[in-house]
């Protein structure tokens, strides 16, 4: 009898996990990694939907319905990074997946970007660099990977306004295996180079902020950077900068206008499996309403212009699905 009942229960299909739309996922600094080989998009960002400090992810086949969250990294007590857990960016490189993420130590030391590694975009990610690859005596954040025309890896990151007042975006060479930085960092530009940037106050401190650099190489060879700061009425905004030389060291010319000024930023770009160029950012910037927003993009005339919201037909109602991702 027991064997018969066990066979009945074993034959019952396992319910597929409920899928969520972007309107249901609270997230900051959204980063999308398309993996063409499996037809799956992965969404990473700042936030602890599983209730434990670390990094979680979601996955989707259509950019509309997302399965998750599932854990991709948790810090043990011996790891350098014990606080913050901000802005994870996952880059495929030489057959593995490298997560650039911002942490703070538990007590002494500065916030910085460290590098984790995994064999799968679903993790588990493990420490790769020995602590931060940003300068140890700098308050820094939001590092991301850039590979130049000579296959030299760089990290582009922000030198925090909290330490220098006028926040900066900087670049530093990385070792070929991405385990450490090499040489001195170069300052690409300061927040004050943009006329639209206003000082923002946090607590009793005020400064000019740089956030979320992201590099994009146009088909004509020009090199653009997305970055964010605070403008009029303390709105979080996104703008571009251009490298006059087409190289990471610049010189960089900062746009006098923004491409998104409706309290959204920390943008990045990815290409959909259908070939559409998509910009991702979080909006609004205020807690607890932050959500990922996707926009189609036009790159003509050495510009980045946002077109229509990619998912304008998805407006918050919960979508039920009957199949889950592998």
KOLNUDREN-88123 format. One record per residue: residue in three letters; x, y negated, z of N, C-alpha, C in turn. Coordinates in steps of 0.1 Angstrom, whole numbers. Example, Ala and Ser with C-alpha at 12.3 -4.5 7.8 and 13.67 -1.06 7.14 Angstrom:
<atoms>
ALA  132  57  78  123  45  78  132  33  78
SER  128  22  71  137  11  71  129  0  79
</atoms>
This chain:
<atoms>
UNK  8  12  0  0  0  0  9  -13  0
UNK  19  -13  9  28  -25  9  35  -27  -4
UNK  39  -16  -10  46  -17  -23  37  -23  -33
UNK  24  -18  -33  14  -23  -42  12  -38  -41
UNK  11  -43  -28  9  -57  -26  21  -65  -30
UNK  33  -60  -27  45  -67  -31  46  -68  -46
UNK  42  -58  -53  42  -59  -68  32  -70  -73
UNK  21  -71  -66  11  -81  -70  17  -95  -69
UNK  22  -97  -57  28  -111  -54  40  -114  -63
UNK  48  -103  -66  60  -105  -74  56  -109  -88
UNK  44  -104  -92  39  -107  -106  34  -121  -108
UNK  30  -127  -97  24  -140  -98  34  -151  -102
UNK  31  -159  -112  41  -169  -117  44  -179  -106
UNK  57  -183  -105  61  -193  -96  57  -207  -101
UNK  50  -215  -93  45  -228  -97  57  -237  -101
UNK  56  -244  -113  66  -253  -117  66  -265  -108
UNK  78  -271  -106  79  -283  -97  71  -294  -104
UNK  65  -303  -96  58  -314  -101  69  -324  -107
UNK  65  -330  -118  74  -339  -124  70  -354  -121
UNK  79  -363  -121  76  -377  -117  80  -386  -129
UNK  73  -397  -130  76  -407  -139  85  -417  -133
UNK  91  -426  -141  100  -436  -135  94  -445  -125
UNK  81  -448  -127  74  -456  -118  73  -450  -104
UNK  75  -437  -103  74  -430  -90  87  -428  -83
UNK  98  -431  -90  111  -429  -84  118  -442  -80
UNK  120  -444  -67  127  -455  -63  142  -453  -65
UNK  148  -462  -72  163  -460  -75  169  -474  -79
UNK  181  -475  -75  189  -487  -79  201  -482  -87
UNK  206  -491  -95  218  -487  -103  216  -475  -112
UNK  205  -474  -119  202  -461  -126  212  -459  -138
UNK  217  -446  -138  227  -442  -148  221  -430  -155
UNK  221  -430  -168  215  -419  -176  227  -412  -184
UNK  228  -399  -182  238  -391  -189  230  -381  -198
UNK  230  -384  -212  224  -374  -221  234  -362  -224
UNK  230  -350  -222  238  -339  -226  232  -332  -238
UNK  237  -335  -249  231  -330  -262  231  -315  -263
UNK  241  -308  -258  242  -294  -259  230  -287  -253
UNK  224  -292  -243  213  -286  -236  200  -294  -238
UNK  200  -306  -244  188  -314  -246  183  -319  -234
UNK  191  -322  -224  187  -327  -211  193  -340  -208
UNK  185  -349  -203  190  -362  -197  191  -361  -182
UNK  202  -366  -176  203  -367  -162  203  -381  -157
UNK  196  -383  -146  194  -397  -140  201  -397  -126
UNK  211  -405  -125  217  -407  -112  215  -421  -107
UNK  217  -424  -95  216  -438  -90  218  -439  -75
UNK  216  -451  -70  217  -454  -56  204  -451  -49
UNK  204  -443  -38  192  -440  -31  193  -425  -26
UNK  187  -423  -15  187  -409  -9  173  -403  -8
UNK  168  -399  -20  154  -394  -19  153  -381  -11
UNK  164  -374  -9  163  -362  -1  166  -365  14
UNK  168  -378  17  168  -382  31  182  -380  38
UNK  192  -377  30  205  -375  36  216  -382  27
UNK  225  -390  34  235  -397  26  242  -389  16
UNK  243  -394  4  250  -386  -7  245  -391  -20
UNK  245  -382  -30  240  -385  -44  231  -374  -48
UNK  219  -378  -53  209  -369  -59  207  -373  -73
UNK  200  -364  -80  198  -366  -95  185  -360  -99
UNK  180  -365  -111  168  -360  -117  172  -355  -131
UNK  163  -347  -138  166  -343  -151  153  -343  -159
UNK  155  -345  -172  143  -347  -181  147  -343  -195
UNK  136  -339  -203  138  -337  -217  133  -348  -226
UNK  125  -357  -220  118  -367  -228  119  -381  -223
UNK  127  -383  -212  129  -396  -206  116  -401  -199
UNK  105  -394  -200  93  -398  -194  90  -391  -181
UNK  92  -378  -181  89  -369  -169  102  -363  -164
UNK  103  -365  -151  116  -362  -144  114  -351  -133
UNK  123  -341  -134  123  -331  -123  134  -334  -113
UNK  130  -333  -100  140  -336  -90  133  -342  -78
UNK  140  -348  -69  155  -349  -69  162  -336  -64
UNK  174  -334  -69  183  -323  -64  196  -329  -60
UNK  203  -323  -50  215  -328  -45  227  -325  -55
UNK  235  -335  -57  247  -332  -65  260  -335  -57
UNK  259  -342  -46  271  -345  -38  266  -348  -24
UNK  273  -342  -14  272  -345  0  286  -346  6
UNK  288  -357  14  301  -359  20  302  -351  33
UNK  314  -344  35  316  -338  48  323  -348  57
UNK  325  -344  69  330  -353  79  345  -357  77
UNK  352  -349  69  366  -352  66  368  -361  54
UNK  358  -363  46  360  -371  34  361  -386  37
UNK  369  -393  29  372  -407  31  359  -415  31
UNK  350  -413  22  338  -421  20  327  -416  29
UNK  323  -424  39  312  -420  49  300  -429  49
UNK  301  -440  41  290  -450  41  288  -455  27
UNK  276  -461  25  272  -468  13  267  -459  2
UNK  276  -451  -4  271  -441  -15  264  -449  -26
UNK  271  -457  -33  265  -466  -43  269  -463  -57
UNK  260  -466  -66  263  -467  -81  271  -456  -87
UNK  266  -443  -86  273  -433  -93  272  -433  -108
UNK  283  -432  -115  284  -431  -129  291  -419  -133
UNK  285  -410  -142  290  -397  -145  295  -397  -160
UNK  308  -394  -162  314  -395  -175  319  -381  -179
UNK  315  -376  -190  322  -364  -195  336  -367  -200
UNK  346  -359  -196  360  -362  -199  368  -349  -199
UNK  373  -345  -211  381  -333  -212  375  -321  -206
UNK  362  -319  -209  355  -307  -206  349  -306  -192
UNK  351  -317  -184  345  -317  -171  337  -330  -169
UNK  330  -331  -157  322  -343  -155  328  -351  -143
UNK  330  -364  -145  337  -372  -134  327  -382  -130
UNK  325  -383  -117  316  -393  -111  324  -404  -104
UNK  322  -416  -109  328  -428  -103  318  -434  -94
UNK  321  -435  -81  311  -439  -71  317  -447  -60
UNK  309  -456  -54  314  -465  -44  310  -460  -30
UNK  320  -461  -22  319  -457  -8  326  -467  2
UNK  322  -466  14  330  -473  25  334  -462  35
UNK  346  -465  41  350  -456  52  342  -458  64
UNK  343  -449  73  335  -449  85  338  -461  94
UNK  351  -464  95  356  -475  104  365  -484  97
UNK  378  -483  98  388  -492  92  389  -490  77
UNK  391  -501  70  393  -500  56  383  -507  48
UNK  385  -507  35  376  -515  26  367  -506  17
UNK  356  -511  13  348  -504  4  355  -503  -9
UNK  353  -492  -17  360  -490  -29  354  -479  -37
UNK  359  -477  -50  354  -467  -59  363  -455  -58
UNK  358  -443  -56  365  -430  -57  359  -422  -68
UNK  367  -411  -72  363  -403  -83  360  -389  -78
UNK  349  -383  -82  345  -369  -79  345  -362  -92
UNK  345  -348  -91  345  -340  -103  336  -328  -102
UNK  331  -323  -113  322  -311  -113  323  -305  -127
UNK  320  -292  -127  320  -285  -140  306  -286  -147
UNK  297  -291  -140  283  -293  -145  278  -306  -142
UNK  269  -312  -150  263  -325  -146  254  -324  -134
UNK  250  -311  -130  242  -309  -119  250  -307  -106
UNK  264  -308  -107  272  -306  -96  274  -292  -93
UNK  279  -289  -81  282  -298  -70  295  -306  -74
UNK  295  -319  -71  307  -328  -73  315  -327  -61
UNK  328  -326  -63  338  -325  -52  348  -337  -54
UNK  355  -341  -43  365  -351  -43  376  -348  -53
UNK  379  -358  -61  390  -356  -71  402  -365  -68
UNK  399  -378  -66  409  -388  -62  411  -387  -47
UNK  423  -391  -43  427  -391  -29  422  -404  -23
UNK  409  -405  -20  403  -417  -15  400  -426  -27
UNK  400  -439  -24  396  -449  -35  407  -450  -45
UNK  403  -453  -58  413  -456  -68  414  -472  -71
UNK  405  -479  -64  406  -493  -64  417  -497  -54
UNK  423  -509  -55  434  -512  -45  430  -511  -31
UNK  438  -504  -22  433  -501  -9  431  -514  0
UNK  437  -525  -4  435  -537  4  425  -547  -2
UNK  417  -541  -12  407  -549  -18  393  -544  -14
UNK  383  -553  -12  369  -549  -12  364  -548  -26
UNK  361  -536  -30  357  -534  -44  346  -525  -46
UNK  340  -525  -58  328  -516  -60  325  -515  -75
UNK  316  -505  -78  310  -504  -92  320  -500  -103
UNK  330  -492  -99  339  -487  -110  333  -479  -120
UNK  338  -480  -133  333  -472  -144  345  -469  -153
UNK  344  -458  -161  355  -453  -169  354  -460  -183
UNK  366  -463  -188  367  -468  -202  379  -462  -208
UNK  378  -456  -220  389  -451  -227  393  -460  -239
UNK  405  -465  -240  409  -474  -250  412  -467  -263
UNK  416  -474  -273  419  -468  -287  431  -459  -287
UNK  440  -460  -276  452  -452  -275  450  -441  -265
UNK  437  -438  -262  433  -427  -253  438  -429  -239
UNK  441  -442  -235  444  -445  -222  432  -447  -213
UNK  430  -440  -202  418  -442  -194  420  -454  -185
UNK  410  -462  -183  409  -474  -175  397  -473  -166
UNK  398  -479  -154  386  -482  -146  383  -497  -146
UNK  371  -500  -149  367  -514  -148  358  -515  -136
UNK  360  -525  -127  353  -526  -114  352  -540  -110
UNK  345  -542  -99  343  -555  -93  351  -557  -81
UNK  358  -569  -80  365  -573  -68  354  -582  -60
UNK  351  -578  -48  339  -583  -42  340  -598  -37
UNK  329  -605  -39  328  -619  -35  330  -620  -20
UNK  326  -609  -12  328  -609  2  342  -612  7
UNK  352  -608  -2  366  -610  1  372  -622  -5
UNK  367  -626  -17  374  -636  -25  365  -648  -28
UNK  352  -647  -24  343  -659  -26  337  -659  -40
UNK  346  -660  -50  342  -660  -64  345  -646  -70
UNK  335  -638  -70  336  -624  -74  343  -622  -88
UNK  350  -611  -90  357  -609  -102  354  -596  -108
UNK  356  -594  -121  356  -581  -128  370  -578  -132
UNK  375  -567  -129  389  -563  -131  390  -550  -138
UNK  402  -547  -142  405  -534  -149  418  -529  -144
UNK  419  -516  -143  432  -510  -138  434  -497  -146
UNK  446  -493  -150  449  -481  -156  447  -469  -147
UNK  443  -458  -153  442  -445  -145  451  -435  -151
UNK  455  -426  -143  463  -414  -148  455  -406  -157
UNK  462  -398  -166  455  -390  -176  444  -381  -170
UNK  447  -376  -158  438  -367  -151  428  -374  -142
UNK  428  -387  -143  418  -395  -135  419  -394  -120
UNK  430  -389  -115  432  -386  -101  437  -398  -93
UNK  442  -408  -100  448  -420  -93  449  -432  -103
UNK  450  -444  -97  452  -456  -105  467  -457  -107
UNK  471  -465  -118  485  -467  -121  487  -482  -124
UNK  497  -488  -117  500  -502  -120  491  -511  -112
UNK  492  -524  -115  485  -535  -109  472  -537  -116
UNK  461  -541  -109  449  -545  -116  450  -558  -123
UNK  442  -559  -134  441  -572  -142  428  -578  -140
UNK  427  -591  -137  414  -598  -136  409  -602  -149
UNK  397  -598  -153  392  -601  -166  385  -614  -166
UNK  376  -616  -156  370  -630  -154  363  -630  -141
UNK  360  -642  -136  353  -645  -124  339  -648  -126
UNK  330  -646  -116  316  -650  -118  314  -664  -122
UNK  323  -673  -117  321  -687  -120  323  -691  -134
UNK  328  -681  -142  329  -684  -157  316  -685  -164
UNK  305  -680  -157  292  -680  -163  284  -692  -157
UNK  279  -701  -166  272  -713  -161  259  -709  -155
UNK  253  -698  -158  240  -694  -152  241  -688  -138
UNK  253  -685  -133  254  -679  -120  253  -689  -109
UNK  244  -686  -99  243  -694  -87  248  -686  -75
UNK  252  -693  -65  256  -687  -53  245  -680  -46
UNK  247  -668  -41  237  -661  -34  241  -659  -19
UNK  231  -660  -10  234  -659  4  229  -645  9
UNK  238  -639  17  235  -627  23  239  -628  38
UNK  229  -628  47  232  -632  60  236  -646  61
UNK  247  -649  67  252  -663  68  263  -665  59
UNK  265  -657  48  276  -659  39  270  -661  25
UNK  277  -669  17  273  -673  4  285  -671  -6
UNK  282  -666  -17  293  -664  -27  288  -662  -41
UNK  297  -661  -51  294  -658  -65  296  -644  -67
UNK  286  -637  -72  287  -622  -72  289  -616  -86
UNK  297  -606  -87  298  -598  -99  293  -583  -96
UNK  285  -578  -104  280  -564  -102  280  -556  -115
UNK  282  -543  -114  278  -534  -124  284  -535  -138
UNK  297  -536  -140  302  -537  -154  300  -525  -162
UNK  297  -526  -175  295  -515  -184  301  -519  -197
UNK  309  -511  -203  316  -514  -216  309  -508  -228
UNK  308  -515  -239  302  -509  -251  310  -514  -263
UNK  314  -504  -271  322  -506  -284  312  -507  -295
UNK  310  -518  -302  302  -519  -314  308  -512  -326
UNK  299  -509  -336  304  -502  -348  314  -511  -355
UNK  314  -524  -354  324  -532  -360  337  -533  -353
UNK  338  -526  -342  350  -526  -334  350  -536  -322
UNK  341  -545  -322  340  -555  -311  337  -548  -298
UNK  342  -554  -287  340  -548  -274  332  -558  -265
UNK  321  -553  -260  312  -560  -252  311  -555  -238
UNK  307  -563  -228  305  -558  -215  292  -563  -209
UNK  284  -555  -204  273  -558  -196  277  -560  -181
UNK  271  -570  -175  274  -572  -160  262  -580  -154
UNK  262  -581  -141  250  -587  -135  255  -596  -123
UNK  246  -606  -120  248  -615  -109  235  -622  -106
UNK  235  -632  -97  223  -639  -93  223  -653  -100
UNK  211  -656  -105  210  -669  -112  199  -678  -105
UNK  192  -685  -112  182  -695  -107  172  -687  -99
UNK  168  -694  -87  158  -688  -78  162  -675  -73
UNK  175  -672  -72  180  -660  -67  175  -647  -74
UNK  172  -649  -87  169  -638  -96  181  -630  -100
UNK  180  -617  -99  191  -608  -103  190  -608  -118
UNK  201  -610  -125  201  -612  -140  213  -604  -146
UNK  211  -601  -159  221  -594  -167  225  -602  -179
UNK  238  -601  -181  244  -609  -193  255  -601  -199
UNK  261  -606  -210  272  -600  -216  284  -608  -217
UNK  296  -602  -218  308  -609  -221  315  -602  -233
UNK  324  -609  -240  330  -603  -252  345  -604  -251
UNK  352  -594  -255  366  -594  -256  371  -600  -269
UNK  378  -611  -269  382  -617  -281  392  -609  -289
UNK  399  -600  -282  409  -592  -289  404  -578  -292
UNK  392  -575  -287  386  -561  -288  393  -551  -279
UNK  402  -556  -270  409  -547  -261  404  -550  -247
UNK  406  -541  -238  401  -542  -224  407  -554  -217
UNK  419  -557  -219  425  -569  -212  420  -582  -217
UNK  413  -582  -228  407  -595  -233  417  -603  -241
UNK  415  -616  -241  407  -624  -231  392  -623  -233
UNK  385  -625  -222  370  -623  -222  363  -636  -222
UNK  353  -637  -231  345  -649  -232  331  -645  -226
UNK  327  -652  -215  314  -649  -208  303  -657  -215
UNK  292  -650  -218  281  -657  -224  274  -667  -214
UNK  270  -678  -220  264  -689  -212  249  -686  -210
UNK  244  -675  -215  230  -672  -213  229  -657  -209
UNK  217  -653  -205  215  -639  -200  207  -631  -210
UNK  207  -618  -210  198  -610  -218  186  -605  -210
UNK  187  -605  -197  176  -602  -189  176  -610  -176
UNK  166  -618  -173  166  -627  -162  154  -625  -153
UNK  147  -614  -154  135  -611  -146  138  -602  -134
UNK  148  -606  -126  151  -599  -114  155  -584  -116
UNK  163  -582  -126  168  -568  -129  182  -568  -134
UNK  189  -557  -131  203  -557  -135  210  -544  -132
UNK  223  -544  -131  231  -532  -130  228  -523  -142
UNK  231  -528  -154  226  -522  -166  237  -512  -172
UNK  233  -503  -180  242  -495  -188  235  -491  -201
UNK  242  -485  -210  237  -482  -223  238  -467  -225
UNK  229  -460  -232  230  -447  -237  222  -445  -249
UNK  225  -434  -256  218  -431  -269  209  -419  -267
UNK  197  -421  -271  187  -409  -270  191  -399  -280
UNK  185  -387  -278  187  -376  -287  182  -379  -301
UNK  173  -388  -302  167  -392  -315  176  -403  -322
UNK  186  -408  -315  195  -418  -320  192  -432  -316
UNK  182  -434  -307  178  -448  -303  188  -452  -292
UNK  193  -465  -294  201  -471  -283  192  -476  -272
UNK  195  -473  -260  187  -476  -249  195  -483  -238
UNK  189  -493  -232  195  -500  -220  187  -496  -208
UNK  194  -492  -197  188  -489  -185  192  -499  -174
UNK  183  -504  -166  186  -512  -154  176  -510  -144
UNK  178  -515  -132  168  -515  -121  161  -528  -120
UNK  148  -528  -118  140  -540  -117  127  -537  -110
UNK  122  -545  -100  129  -556  -94  141  -553  -86
UNK  148  -563  -81  160  -560  -72  156  -559  -58
UNK  145  -564  -54  141  -563  -40  136  -550  -35
UNK  139  -547  -22  135  -534  -16  120  -536  -12
UNK  112  -525  -13  115  -511  -17  110  -508  -31
UNK  109  -518  -40  102  -517  -52  111  -514  -64
UNK  124  -512  -62  133  -509  -73  129  -497  -81
UNK  129  -499  -94  126  -488  -103  135  -489  -116
UNK  138  -478  -122  146  -478  -135  137  -482  -146
UNK  142  -491  -154  135  -496  -166  144  -493  -178
UNK  138  -488  -189  145  -486  -202  140  -495  -213
UNK  149  -500  -221  146  -509  -232  154  -504  -244
UNK  147  -505  -256  154  -503  -268  163  -516  -271
UNK  174  -514  -279  184  -524  -280  187  -527  -294
UNK  190  -540  -297  195  -544  -310  209  -550  -309
UNK  219  -544  -317  233  -549  -315  237  -558  -326
UNK  228  -564  -334  233  -572  -345  240  -585  -341
UNK  249  -590  -350  256  -603  -347  264  -603  -335
UNK  270  -592  -331  279  -591  -319  271  -595  -307
UNK  258  -592  -306  250  -594  -295  244  -581  -289
UNK  238  -582  -278  230  -571  -272  216  -578  -269
UNK  206  -574  -277  193  -580  -275  183  -569  -271
UNK  175  -571  -261  165  -562  -257  153  -563  -266
UNK  148  -552  -270  136  -551  -278  124  -547  -269
UNK  117  -537  -273  105  -533  -265  109  -524  -254
UNK  102  -524  -243  104  -513  -233  102  -500  -239
UNK  111  -491  -237  111  -478  -243  99  -470  -239
UNK  94  -471  -227  83  -463  -222  71  -471  -218
UNK  68  -481  -227  57  -490  -223  44  -483  -222
UNK  43  -471  -228  30  -464  -227  29  -456  -214
UNK  40  -455  -206  40  -448  -194  38  -459  -183
UNK  27  -459  -176  24  -471  -167  20  -466  -153
UNK  27  -456  -148  26  -453  -134  17  -442  -130
UNK  8  -437  -138  0  -426  -134  8  -413  -134
UNK  6  -405  -124  14  -392  -123  11  -383  -134
UNK  22  -377  -140  20  -368  -151  22  -354  -146
UNK  13  -345  -149  14  -331  -145  20  -323  -156
UNK  29  -314  -153  35  -306  -163  34  -291  -158
UNK  35  -282  -167  34  -268  -163  47  -260  -165
UNK  57  -267  -171  70  -260  -173  81  -268  -167
UNK  91  -261  -162  103  -268  -156  115  -266  -165
UNK  125  -274  -162  138  -273  -169  146  -262  -164
UNK  155  -257  -172  163  -246  -167  173  -250  -156
</atoms>
